[in-house]
Amino acid sequence: MIRFEQVTKRYPDGTTAVEDLSFEVAEGELVTLVGPSGCGKTTTMKMVNRLIEPTSGRVLVNGEDVAATDPVRLRRSIGYVIQQVGLLPHRTVLDNTATVPRLLGGTRRQSRERAAELLDLVGLDPAVYGGRYPDQLSGGQRQRVGVARALAADPPVLLMDEPFGAVDPVVRERLQNEFLALQAELRKTVLLVTHDLEEAVRLGDRIAVYGHGRIEQLDAPAAVLGAPANRYVADFVGADRGLKRLSVTPVEPGDLERPPVVRLDDPLGTAVGALAAEGSRWAVVLDAENRLHGWIPADAVRAAGPGAPAGSVRDHTRRMEAWLPVGAPLKQAFATMLQHDAGWIAVLDGDRFLGVLTPTGLHEALRRSVGAQAQAVRREEVSLDTVAGA
């Protein structure tokens, strides 16, 4: 969808912003450009919509050389989101969002209807926010309006320049989550510039790590973190890249342990037998549909009285707070363990209980991920004995 062919940008004073740049962004792919200030990542992005013209080489969008395209028509066909948002302060949120459809020839009614749809898509009720002005919104809300406006013409390509950099960390994480959900639905072709490596790792299908005016490595986040192409990339991603890799390594069923399981309406004696058979200090409690209901500790069973305990599992079940969905990143699993001071967390597929992830399982999942990258195999094919010496 976007292709750079030996692109160089050199300014009259001799400064070279990018040099001999060649790479491609596939349709529906999100590529993050990350690197230090002045490395050329924003220049790269701005050459796509001709806000900056290359000195040599070609930039193509959907097979068409942008240099041969009218710049106004080109820019109206490409979504553009910037850190400062750039909303018109004298126009309402609805009218700001409707700007591009109006420029493309839509009637006022059509444009406003489209704007209302998009505001709803980014989580802003048009009935509540449509009539407000930009200075009546929070920073995160203004950023959502900026995304909605960029999507107003349904562009195949979206350019995003530090889109979440002007908001606090809590709002930034929420916006990133919302954008990932939106991208999963819309599958736009996205170039996103950021100076934040964690953001690049979290959002990108691939990451382009910039040195000065050139890409040092363009690869999947796990590959950049697990196998840096050179010393520069290794230094840039940092000595803690193993921890960063937690963000891009999902929890898989093969990472889980299967603890003793009892049913909610089982007699308490059944829990005694299950715990004794496994030599375990606790059991997971499920209902008849295999939905997680909680857990029961051995202490509670013993406290119920000597001999065959009376009552049911339900009477002694404790609520399960530490859980997450299968496919969630290991970073989320680690954070959940720390938040609840838990030695294990339950993993669910929808409402269905799959197993538990322990600290040992989390560590092994990370080691398998590194080994799978190095050996070009699936995680389940990795022998931990092979990885242990790495």
C-alpha positions in Angstrom: 0.0 0.0 0.0 2.9 2.4 0.9 6.2 1.9 -0.7 9.5 3.9 -0.4 12.0 3.4 -3.2 15.5 4.8 -2.5 14.1 7.9 -1.0 16.5 10.7 0.1 15.7 14.1 1.7 18.5 16.6 1.7 18.0 20.2 2.7 19.8 23.2 1.0 22.2 23.5 4.0 23.5 20.0 3.3 21.5 18.3 6.2 20.4 14.8 5.2 17.1 13.9 7.0 16.7 10.5 5.4 19.0 8.7 3.0 18.3 5.9 0.5 15.2 4.7 2.3 13.4 1.7 0.9 10.7 -0.2 2.6 7.0 -1.2 2.2 3.9 -1.1 4.4 1.4 -3.7 3.4 -2.3 -3.1 3.2 -3.9 -3.2 6.6 -0.6 -3.1 8.4 0.4 -0.8 11.2 4.1 0.1 11.2 5.5 2.3 13.9 8.5 4.5 13.3 10.6 5.0 16.4 13.9 6.7 17.2 15.5 9.7 18.8 14.7 13.3 17.9 16.0 14.3 14.5 16.4 10.8 13.2 14.1 11.4 10.2 11.0 9.5 11.2 8.6 12.4 11.0 10.2 13.5 7.7 9.5 10.0 6.4 5.9 10.2 7.3 5.4 13.7 5.8 6.7 12.6 2.5 3.7 10.3 2.1 1.2 13.2 1.9 3.7 15.6 0.3 4.0 17.9 3.3 7.7 17.4 2.6 9.0 16.6 -0.9 11.8 14.1 -1.3 15.1 15.1 -3.0 15.3 11.8 -4.8 13.5 8.5 -5.0 9.8 7.7 -5.1 7.0 7.3 -2.6 4.0 5.3 -3.9 0.6 4.9 -2.3 -1.5 2.0 -3.7 1.0 1.9 -6.7 0.7 5.6 -7.6 3.6 7.9 -7.3 2.5 10.7 -5.0 4.7 13.2 -6.9 2.3 12.8 -9.8 -0.8 13.3 -7.6 -2.4 16.7 -6.9 -1.3 17.4 -3.3 -4.7 18.7 -2.2 -6.5 15.6 -3.5 -3.8 13.4 -2.0 -4.1 14.9 1.4 -7.9 14.6 1.4 -7.5 10.9 0.7 -5.1 10.3 3.6 -6.0 10.5 7.3 -3.6 12.6 9.4 -3.5 12.7 13.2 -1.0 14.9 15.0 -0.1 15.3 18.7 -1.6 18.8 18.9 -4.8 17.5 17.3 -5.3 20.8 15.3 -9.0 21.2 15.9 -10.6 24.5 14.8 -11.4 26.3 18.1 -14.4 28.2 16.8 -16.2 25.1 15.4 -18.1 22.5 17.4 -16.8 18.9 17.7 -19.4 17.7 15.2 -18.5 20.4 12.7 -14.8 19.8 13.2 -15.3 16.1 12.4 -17.5 16.9 9.4 -14.8 19.1 7.8 -13.3 16.6 5.4 -16.6 15.1 4.2 -17.8 18.6 3.4 -14.5 19.4 1.5 -15.1 16.2 -0.5 -18.5 17.4 -1.7 -20.9 16.0 0.8 -24.0 17.9 1.8 -24.0 19.5 5.3 -26.5 16.9 6.5 -24.5 13.9 5.0 -21.3 15.3 6.5 -22.8 15.7 9.9 -24.4 12.3 9.9 -21.0 10.8 9.0 -19.3 12.8 11.7 -21.8 11.6 14.3 -21.1 7.9 13.2 -17.4 8.5 13.7 -17.7 10.2 17.1 -19.7 7.2 18.3 -17.1 4.9 16.8 -14.3 6.5 18.9 -16.4 6.4 22.1 -17.8 10.0 22.1 -21.6 10.2 22.2 -22.5 12.8 19.5 -25.6 13.8 21.5 -23.3 14.7 24.4 -20.1 15.9 22.8 -21.2 17.0 19.3 -22.2 20.5 20.3 -19.2 21.2 22.5 -16.2 23.2 21.5 -12.6 21.9 21.6 -11.7 23.9 24.8 -14.6 22.1 26.6 -12.9 18.7 26.1 -10.2 16.9 27.9 -6.9 16.2 26.2 -7.9 12.6 25.6 -11.3 13.6 24.2 -9.7 16.0 21.8 -7.4 13.3 20.6 -10.3 11.0 19.9 -12.0 13.8 17.9 -8.7 14.1 15.9 -8.8 10.4 15.1 -12.5 10.6 14.2 -11.8 13.5 11.8 -8.9 11.6 10.2 -11.2 8.7 9.5 -14.0 10.9 8.2 -13.3 10.3 4.5 -12.7 6.6 5.1 -9.1 6.9 4.0 -7.2 3.7 3.2 -4.0 5.3 4.7 -3.6 6.9 8.1 -0.6 8.9 9.2 -0.2 9.5 12.9 2.5 11.8 14.4 2.9 11.3 18.1 -0.9 10.9 18.4 -1.0 10.1 22.1 2.0 12.0 23.3 0.2 15.0 24.8 -1.9 13.1 27.4 -1.0 11.6 30.7 0.1 7.9 31.0 -3.3 6.6 32.2 -5.2 8.3 29.3 -2.5 7.3 26.9 -2.9 3.6 27.7 -6.7 3.8 27.4 -6.4 5.6 24.0 -3.9 3.0 22.8 -6.3 0.2 23.8 -9.2 1.9 22.0 -7.1 2.5 18.9 -6.0 -1.1 18.7 -9.6 -2.2 18.9 -10.5 0.3 16.2 -7.6 -0.9 14.0 -8.7 -4.5 14.5 -12.1 -3.6 13.1 -11.1 -1.1 10.3 -7.6 -2.5 9.2 -6.3 0.8 7.9 -2.7 1.0 6.6 -1.0 3.1 9.2 2.4 4.8 9.7 2.7 5.9 13.3 5.6 8.0 14.5 6.5 7.8 18.2 9.6 8.4 20.4 8.2 5.9 22.9 9.5 2.4 22.4 6.9 0.8 24.6 4.2 2.4 22.5 5.9 1.3 19.3 6.1 -2.3 20.6 2.5 -2.3 21.8 0.9 -0.9 18.7 3.0 -1.9 15.7 2.7 -5.0 13.6 6.2 -4.1 12.7 8.7 -1.5 14.1 11.1 0.6 12.1 14.0 1.6 14.4 15.7 4.7 13.1 19.3 5.6 13.4 20.3 8.9 11.8 18.4 9.1 8.5 18.1 5.4 8.0 16.3 2.4 9.3 18.5 0.1 11.3 15.9 -2.6 11.7 12.4 -3.2 10.4 10.8 -6.2 12.0 8.1 -7.6 14.3 8.2 -6.2 17.8 9.3 -9.6 19.3 12.1 -9.8 16.8 13.4 -6.3 17.5 13.4 -7.0 21.2 14.6 -10.6 21.0 17.1 -10.3 18.2 18.4 -6.7 17.7 20.0 -6.4 14.3 23.1 -4.6 15.6 24.6 -2.8 18.6 22.7 0.4 17.9 19.3 -1.3 18.0 20.3 -3.3 21.1 21.4 -0.1 22.9 18.2 1.7 21.8 15.8 -1.0 23.0 17.8 -1.2 26.2 19.1 -3.9 28.5 15.6 -4.5 29.8 14.3 -5.6 26.4 13.4 -8.9 27.9 10.9 -7.1 30.2 9.6 -5.2 27.2 9.1 -8.4 25.4 6.4 -9.3 28.0 4.2 -6.7 26.2 4.2 -8.6 22.9 4.2 -12.2 24.2 0.6 -13.5 24.6 -0.5 -16.0 27.1 -1.2 -19.3 25.3 -3.0 -22.4 26.5 0.3 -24.3 26.4 1.6 -22.0 29.1 -1.0 -23.0 31.7 -1.1 -25.5 34.5 -4.2 -27.5 35.3 -4.8 -27.4 39.1 -7.4 -29.5 41.1 -10.9 -28.5 40.0 -14.1 -29.0 42.0 -17.7 -28.0 41.2 -19.6 -25.4 43.0 -22.3 -27.8 44.3 -20.0 -30.7 45.1 -20.0 -31.9 48.7 -17.1 -30.6 50.7 -15.8 -34.1 50.9 -15.1 -34.0 47.2 -12.8 -31.1 47.7 -11.0 -33.0 50.4 -10.4 -35.9 48.0 -9.3 -33.6 45.2 -6.8 -31.7 47.3 -5.4 -34.9 48.8 -5.0 -36.6 45.5 -3.0 -33.7 44.1 -1.2 -32.7 47.2 -2.4 -29.2 46.6 -3.2 -26.3 49.0 -6.1 -25.0 46.9 -8.6 -25.9 44.1 -10.4 -24.0 41.5 -14.1 -23.9 41.7 -16.2 -24.1 38.5 -19.9 -24.2 38.0 -21.7 -26.8 35.8 -20.9 -24.8 32.6 -17.1 -24.7 33.4 -17.3 -21.1 34.3 -14.9 -19.8 36.9 -16.6 -19.1 40.2 -13.7 -18.8 42.6 -11.3 -21.0 44.6 -11.2 -23.0 47.8 -8.2 -23.3 50.0 -7.2 -26.4 51.9 -7.4 -24.4 55.2 -11.1 -23.8 54.6 -11.7 -27.5 54.1 -9.7 -28.5 57.2 -11.5 -25.8 59.3 -14.9 -27.3 58.3 -14.3 -30.1 60.9 -12.9 -33.5 61.3 -13.9 -36.5 59.4 -16.0 -36.2 56.3 -16.9 -32.5 56.2 -20.5 -31.5 55.9 -21.8 -28.8 53.5 -20.9 -28.0 50.0 -18.0 -26.4 48.2 -20.2 -23.3 47.6 -20.2 -22.6 51.3 -16.4 -22.2 51.4 -15.6 -20.7 48.0 -13.6 -17.5 47.8 -14.0 -14.9 45.1 -11.3 -15.0 42.3 -9.9 -11.6 41.7 -6.7 -12.5 39.7 -7.7 -13.6 36.2 -7.2 -12.5 32.6 -8.2 -13.7 29.1 -6.1 -16.1 27.0 -4.1 -14.1 24.5 -3.5 -11.2 26.9 0.2 -10.1 27.0 2.5 -11.5 29.7 3.0 -8.0 30.9 -0.6 -7.9 31.9 -0.3 -11.2 33.6 2.7 -10.1 35.5 1.0 -6.9 36.6 -2.1 -8.9 37.7 0.1 -11.1 39.8 1.7 -8.1 41.5 -1.6 -6.2 41.9 -3.2 -9.1 43.8 0.0 -10.5 45.4 -1.0 -13.8 43.7 1.0 -16.9 43.2 -1.2 -17.9 40.2 -3.9 -16.3 38.1 -6.8 -17.9 36.3 -6.9 -17.8 32.5 -10.2 -17.7 30.7 -11.5 -18.2 27.1 -14.6 -16.0 27.3 -16.3 -17.5 30.4 -14.6 -20.9 30.1 -11.8 -21.7 32.5 -8.6 -23.0 30.7 -6.1 -23.2 33.5 -3.8 -21.1 35.7 -0.6 -19.2 34.9 2.1 -19.3 37.6 5.3 -17.2 37.9 7.2 -20.3 36.6 4.8 -20.6 33.7 5.2 -17.0 32.9 8.9 -17.3 32.8 8.8 -20.4 30.7 6.4 -18.7 28.2 8.9 -15.8 27.8 11.8 -18.2 27.3 9.8 -20.2 24.7 9.0 -17.0 22.9 12.7 -16.1 22.7 13.6 -19.6 21.5 10.8 -19.6 18.9 12.1 -16.4 17.5 15.7 -17.7 17.4 14.8 -21.1 15.9 11.9 -19.9 13.6 9.5 -22.4 15.1 6.3 -22.3 17.0 6.5 -21.7 20.8 5.2 -25.2 21.6 8.1 -26.7 19.6 10.8 -25.1 21.7 12.6 -27.2 24.2 13.4 -25.2 27.3 16.7 -27.1 27.7 17.7 -25.6 24.4 16.8 -22.1 25.5 18.2 -22.3 29.0 21.8 -21.8 27.9 20.9 -18.8 25.7 
